[in-house]
Each structure stands twice: as structure tokens, then as C-alpha cells.
Amino acid sequence: MSYNLLKGKKGLIFGALNEHSIAWKVAERAVEEGAEIILTNTAVSIRMGTINDLAKKCNTIVVPADATSVVDLENLIDKSMEHFGGKFDFILHSIGMSPNVRKGKTYDDLDYDFLSKTLDISAVSFHKVIQVARKKDAINDWGSIVALSYIAAQRTLYGYNDMADAKALLESIARSFGYIYGREKNVRINTISQSPTPTTAGSGVLGLGDLMDFSESMSPLGNATASDCADYVLTLFSDLTRMVTMQNLLHDGGFSSMGMSLKAMKTYEKGLALQFEDVKSNGSSSTDK
Ligand SMILES: NC(=O)c1ccc[n+]([C@@H]2O[C@H](COP(=O)([O-])OP(=O)(O)OC[C@H]3O[C@@H](n4cnc5c(N)ncnc54)[C@H](O)[C@@H]3O)[C@@H](O)[C@H]2O)c1
């Protein structure tokens, strides 16, 4: 359903790779809500993914940019202002990648060149995007900038690896730049901490299926989907949230406030019963500690 929430607004969306991407859903919903958008991704992702189909659907252009390259970002912001005929209103940063995760390097055996890349791609790029946009005075007063985060920034989750450090930095950048851009131009900057979601980046996380089952069973509302996330992002781009800035907003079906749920307790009990059976028949438990 459309509420015309973004009528007359214009924005730039990073990170739509394919139809599973959170950014893809945001782009579709933003256009449904009356916004004009521009899409961007790396040249490789544009070639490997299906962003051009999305561009057709959204009646717009795709401008290639590596979000770690200031030169690319300057070109992107210039092209965006040219296309829109001036300033625009919102930016979505929906970018994440860890070479350590990709190459199976664990947190206690990190490759530090890879770690620098993780931080640059997944967090520092957010600073670069905002710094370039601000220097070019590309964002209208009361504009809105959003990046996507994950609860591993605050709590340790097995297998999330150096992406946890990247998310902590990302959330800090939202606060530090939120202060500067807010006091000058009333531009607000927030991060949304999303439930685990089956996307290309998500499936790189060790044991995503189990992680999703666990958080589904712990969250009173269940896991938030990519489409749910898109709806939440839109509210932050709209004028209904003008006084929300420098926040990390949890979009997780209640997961972050839970300690133990009945559903998780029942699953755990079943697991214990199975373990007990195992001990009885083999004389030992095969459970990995
Ligand atoms: N999927 C999840 O479980 C989950 C949960 C919470 C937060 N997030 C976050 O949501 C965001 C979007 O991820 P997604 O789950 O939609 O996966 P996705 O794989 O669809 O999107 C990740 C995007 O990052 C882009 N990217 C990588 N390197 C880049 C670079 N140098 N410059 C520009 N773009 C680059 C990729 O091309 C891709 O489009 C990420 O920040 C991710 O960490 C995902």
C-alpha cells in the first residue's frame, strides 16, 4: 500500500545487487511512495547482479561507484545532482563485505589487510559518502541518511567475525557525523539494526540458517524481513521522523530485548533430551561445547 510518504523527494540508493538485497526492496518501496531515485553499486556487482532490471522497473539510471573510492563518490554525487537538477533528500548505505569471512579466516586468525578492507568497505565508506555529499552540499536541509547495521555491534555472535567491528564503527560514524550535519543543515543520520536476512551478504555469515532459526524463536514478532526493513527505512526518509538522528534503531522483532523465550527454551529442552539419549546409548555425549 502506498501512502505517498516520499512524494517530491529524491534519493541515492547504494547496495542493490539482486532481488534479495535489502536495498532492492528499499528502492522499489521508495518509488512506490513517490520518490525519484538513483541506483549505484560497484562495476563488478552491476555486471554480476541484476541491478539494471531494477533500474528499468524504477525508471532510473545506475551510476557505478566503488564506495571506498572518494574519486568515484565525487563523480557519483556530481552525476546525481546533474540527474536530479540539484540537491536531493536521502541516501541509503546498504553495503557490507568482509574478505576474512569470505576466505574463512576466523576472528583469532585475521588477515590484517583483509580487516582493513572489511572496515573500509563496510564502515569507512559510510564516512566517505557523507563527507563527499556534505562538501558538495548535495543534501537538502532536513534530509536523511541511513545505513544498515547488525546487533553484533553490541553483542558477540558466533561467526560474525570482523564484521562486528565494522558495524560498531559504522554506528559510531552515524553519531559523530550526525552531530555535525545535524547542527549545520538539520540532516539526520541513523543506522538500522536489522534481523538476520537471507541475502547474498547474509549468506556469507557462518551458520546463517541456524542464526535465523535462533533469532526467529527468540523474537516475539519473529525475524524482520527485507521488505519489513524497507518499510522502516522509508519512515526515516519521510518527514514523519524529522527529529530522529544519531540513533541506532533496532529493527529485529524484539530480539534485542529478550533473554530467553518459551520457544527457544522448548528447543533447548528437546536438544537436552536428545543429548541424554545419546549419553545413555553411547556412554558419552557428542555435544560440541
Ligand atoms: N543480510 C543480513 O542478515 C543483514 C542483517 C543486518 C544488516 N545487514 C546489512 O545490510 C546491508 C545490505 O546487505 P544485504 O543483506 O542486502 O546483502 P547484499 O549482498 O544484497 O548487499 C551488499 C551490497 O554491498 C555492495 N558492496 C560491496 N562492496 C562494495 C563497495 N566497495 N562499494 C559499493 N558497494 C559495495 C554489494 O555489491 C552488494 O550490493 C549490509 O550493510 C549488511 O551488513 C544485513
The ligand as an SDF file (V2000), in Angstrom:
LIG
                    3D

 44 48  0  0  0  0  0  0  0  0999 V2000
   21.5090   -9.9510    5.4580 N   0  0  0  0  0  0  0  0  0  0  0  0
   21.5760   -9.8020    6.7760 C   0  0  0  0  0  0  0  0  0  0  0  0
   21.4170  -10.7540    7.5640 O   0  0  0  0  0  0  0  0  0  0  0  0
   21.8200   -8.4200    7.3490 C   0  0  0  0  0  0  0  0  0  0  0  0
   21.4600   -8.1510    8.6850 C   0  0  0  0  0  0  0  0  0  0  0  0
   21.7400   -6.8870    9.2160 C   0  0  0  0  0  0  0  0  0  0  0  0
   22.3740   -5.9270    8.4170 C   0  0  0  0  0  0  0  0  0  0  0  0
   22.6920   -6.2270    7.1130 N   0  0  0  0  0  0  0  0  0  0  0  0
   23.3840   -5.2180    6.3140 C   0  0  0  0  0  0  0  0  0  0  0  0
   22.5610   -4.8310    5.2310 O   0  0  0  0  0  0  0  0  0  0  0  0
   23.3980   -4.2600    4.2230 C   0  0  0  0  0  0  0  0  0  0  0  0
   22.9940   -4.8100    2.8680 C   0  0  0  0  0  0  0  0  0  0  0  0
   23.2860   -6.1690    2.7700 O   0  0  0  0  0  0  0  0  0  0  0  0
   22.2800   -7.2540    2.1670 P   0  0  0  0  0  0  0  0  0  0  0  0
   21.9940   -8.2040    3.2610 O   0  0  0  0  0  0  0  0  0  0  0  0
   21.1670   -6.5970    1.4590 O   0  0  0  0  0  0  0  0  0  0  0  0
   23.2320   -8.0520    1.1550 O   0  0  0  0  0  0  0  0  0  0  0  0
   23.6420   -7.7860   -0.3940 P   0  0  0  0  0  0  0  0  0  0  0  0
   24.7480   -8.7340   -0.6490 O   0  0  0  0  0  0  0  0  0  0  0  0
   22.4540   -7.8850   -1.2450 O   0  0  0  0  0  0  0  0  0  0  0  0
   24.1700   -6.2850   -0.3910 O   0  0  0  0  0  0  0  0  0  0  0  0
   25.5000   -5.9290   -0.0790 C   0  0  0  0  0  0  0  0  0  0  0  0
   25.9170   -4.8990   -1.1150 C   0  0  0  0  0  0  0  0  0  0  0  0
   27.1830   -4.3020   -0.8170 O   0  0  0  0  0  0  0  0  0  0  0  0
   27.7150   -3.9570   -2.0940 C   0  0  0  0  0  0  0  0  0  0  0  0
   29.1330   -3.6250   -1.9950 N   0  0  0  0  0  0  0  0  0  0  0  0
   30.1560   -4.4410   -1.5850 C   0  0  0  0  0  0  0  0  0  0  0  0
   31.3180   -3.7760   -1.6920 N   0  0  0  0  0  0  0  0  0  0  0  0
   31.0360   -2.5340   -2.1570 C   0  0  0  0  0  0  0  0  0  0  0  0
   31.8200   -1.3980   -2.4660 C   0  0  0  0  0  0  0  0  0  0  0  0
   33.1600   -1.3930   -2.3190 N   0  0  0  0  0  0  0  0  0  0  0  0
   31.1980   -0.2840   -2.9330 N   0  0  0  0  0  0  0  0  0  0  0  0
   29.8520   -0.2670   -3.1200 C   0  0  0  0  0  0  0  0  0  0  0  0
   29.0620   -1.3110   -2.8280 N   0  0  0  0  0  0  0  0  0  0  0  0
   29.6470   -2.4360   -2.3690 C   0  0  0  0  0  0  0  0  0  0  0  0
   27.4770   -5.2300   -2.8980 C   0  0  0  0  0  0  0  0  0  0  0  0
   27.6900   -5.0430   -4.2820 O   0  0  0  0  0  0  0  0  0  0  0  0
   26.0360   -5.5020   -2.5240 C   0  0  0  0  0  0  0  0  0  0  0  0
   25.1460   -4.8630   -3.4120 O   0  0  0  0  0  0  0  0  0  0  0  0
   24.8350   -4.5580    4.6350 C   0  0  0  0  0  0  0  0  0  0  0  0
   25.3660   -3.4350    5.3120 O   0  0  0  0  0  0  0  0  0  0  0  0
   24.6610   -5.6910    5.6180 C   0  0  0  0  0  0  0  0  0  0  0  0
   25.7320   -5.8320    6.5190 O   0  0  0  0  0  0  0  0  0  0  0  0
   22.4210   -7.4470    6.5680 C   0  0  0  0  0  0  0  0  0  0  0  0
  1  2  1  0
  2  3  2  0
  2  4  1  0
  4  5  1  0
  4 44  2  0
  5  6  2  0
  6  7  1  0
  7  8  2  0
  8  9  1  0
  8 44  1  0
  9 10  1  0
  9 42  1  0
 10 11  1  0
 11 12  1  0
 11 40  1  0
 12 13  1  0
 13 14  1  0
 14 15  2  0
 14 16  1  0
 14 17  1  0
 17 18  1  0
 18 19  2  0
 18 20  1  0
 18 21  1  0
 21 22  1  0
 22 23  1  0
 23 24  1  0
 23 38  1  0
 24 25  1  0
 25 26  1  0
 25 36  1  0
 26 27  1  0
 26 35  1  0
 27 28  2  0
 28 29  1  0
 29 30  1  0
 29 35  2  0
 30 31  1  0
 30 32  2  0
 32 33  1  0
 33 34  2  0
 34 35  1  0
 36 37  1  0
 36 38  1  0
 38 39  1  0
 40 41  1  0
 40 42  1  0
 42 43  1  0
M  CHG  2   8   1  16  -1
M  END
$$$$
